[in-house]
Amino acid sequence: MTVRIRLQDADATQRWGARLGALLRAGDLLVLTGGLGAGKTTLTQGIAAGLGVRGPITSPTFVISRIHPSLVGGPSLVHVDAYRLGGSDELDDLDLDADVADSVTVVEWGAGLAEELAEEHLELLLESDGAARVVTVLPTGARFEALAEHLSAD
């Protein structure tokens, strides 16, 4: 089930991300795809708020990966920016699979690289339309099919 959601601005993107974050659990993998300025980090900020993790959430472009521990006893957020990685070997060098089972992992620019980290995952394709954003939700696996259906119900 593919779902498309239109978000009017950055605040709406963060609110939707917070709603999504509240539904996530340890072991969940999200792959964020979209051009520069499409809202990947803005969405991750919302996801972090929904998870209740320590911030601030900024783009990990230069450090590649950041771990944000939970403030509420839930899973940590592993936030990865794969933009500067040369391929799956470099992603593998980050040893993310050690954290995937115990954390929610969000990989920006991860399409074609990060999907192998978990059998089931949720790809979110973000497109900017001026101030508004369109998020296309592309689930893989039964858990994320159900999650996509839930997210489209509102």
C-alpha positions in Angstrom: 0.0 0.0 0.0 1.6 3.3 -1.1 0.3 6.4 0.7 0.9 10.0 -0.2 0.5 12.7 2.4 0.7 16.4 1.8 2.2 18.5 4.6 1.7 22.3 4.4 5.0 23.4 6.0 7.9 22.5 8.2 5.7 22.6 11.4 3.3 20.1 9.8 6.2 17.9 8.8 7.4 17.8 12.4 3.9 17.2 13.8 3.4 14.3 11.3 6.9 13.0 12.2 6.0 13.1 15.9 2.9 11.1 15.2 4.9 8.5 13.3 7.7 8.5 16.0 5.1 7.6 18.6 4.2 4.5 16.6 7.7 3.2 16.2 9.5 0.6 18.2 13.0 -0.9 18.6 14.1 -2.6 15.4 12.3 -0.3 13.1 14.2 1.0 10.1 13.2 4.1 8.1 14.9 5.1 4.9 14.4 8.8 3.9 14.8 9.7 0.3 14.5 13.2 -1.3 16.5 16.0 -2.6 18.3 18.7 -0.7 15.8 20.7 1.3 13.0 18.2 0.9 12.5 17.9 4.7 14.4 14.7 5.7 16.0 16.3 8.8 12.8 18.2 9.7 10.9 14.9 9.5 13.5 13.2 11.7 13.2 16.0 14.3 9.5 15.2 14.5 10.2 11.4 14.7 12.7 12.2 17.6 10.0 14.2 19.4 7.6 11.3 19.1 10.1 8.9 20.4 11.1 11.1 23.3 14.9 11.1 22.6 17.6 13.6 23.6 18.3 16.3 21.0 19.0 18.5 19.3 18.4 16.7 16.1 20.6 18.1 13.3 21.7 16.7 10.0 24.6 14.2 10.6 26.1 15.0 7.2 29.6 15.4 8.4 29.6 12.9 11.3 27.6 10.4 9.3 25.8 8.9 12.3 24.5 10.1 15.7 22.8 8.1 18.5 20.1 10.0 20.5 19.3 8.1 23.7 15.7 7.9 25.0 14.6 10.2 27.7 11.5 8.1 28.4 12.7 4.5 28.6 12.0 3.8 24.9 14.4 2.9 22.1 17.3 5.2 21.1 17.2 6.9 17.7 20.1 6.2 15.4 20.2 9.0 12.8 22.4 8.4 9.8 23.2 10.5 6.7 24.4 8.2 3.9 24.9 11.1 1.5 28.7 11.0 1.7 29.0 7.3 1.8 30.6 5.6 -1.2 28.4 2.5 -1.1 27.1 -0.3 1.0 30.6 -1.3 2.2 31.0 2.1 3.9 27.5 1.8 5.4 28.5 -1.7 6.7 31.6 -0.1 8.3 29.3 1.9 10.6 28.2 -1.4 12.2 24.6 -0.2 12.3 23.3 -3.7 12.4 24.6 -3.9 16.0 22.1 -1.0 16.9 19.2 -1.8 14.6 17.5 -4.4 16.9 17.6 -2.1 19.9 16.9 1.3 18.3 14.8 3.1 15.7 17.2 3.7 12.8 16.5 6.6 10.4 18.8 6.7 7.3 18.7 9.8 5.2 19.9 9.3 1.6 19.8 5.5 2.3 17.8 4.2 -0.7 19.7 1.4 -2.3 22.0 1.1 0.7 20.1 0.7 4.0 17.3 -1.7 3.1 19.4 -4.7 3.8 19.7 -3.7 7.5 16.2 -5.1 8.3 13.8 -7.4 6.6 11.0 -4.9 7.0 11.4 -1.2 6.6 9.6 2.0 5.8 10.8 4.2 2.9 9.6 7.8 3.0 10.1 9.7 -0.2 9.9 13.4 0.5 9.4 16.0 -2.3 9.3 19.7 -1.8 6.5 21.7 -3.4 7.5 25.2 -2.3 6.9 25.4 1.5 4.7 22.3 1.3 6.0 18.7 1.2 4.6 15.6 -0.1 5.6 12.4 1.6 5.1 9.1 -0.2 5.1 6.2 2.3 6.5 3.0 0.8 6.2 0.1 3.2 8.0 -3.2 3.0 6.7 -6.0 5.3 3.4 -6.6 7.2 4.3 -4.3 10.1 4.9 -1.3 7.9 1.9 -2.1 5.6 -0.3 -1.8 8.7 1.6 1.3 9.8 1.1 3.0 6.4 -2.7 2.1 6.6 -2.9 3.7 10.0 -1.1 6.8 8.9 -3.3 7.2 5.9 -6.5 7.0 8.0 -6.2 10.5 9.4 
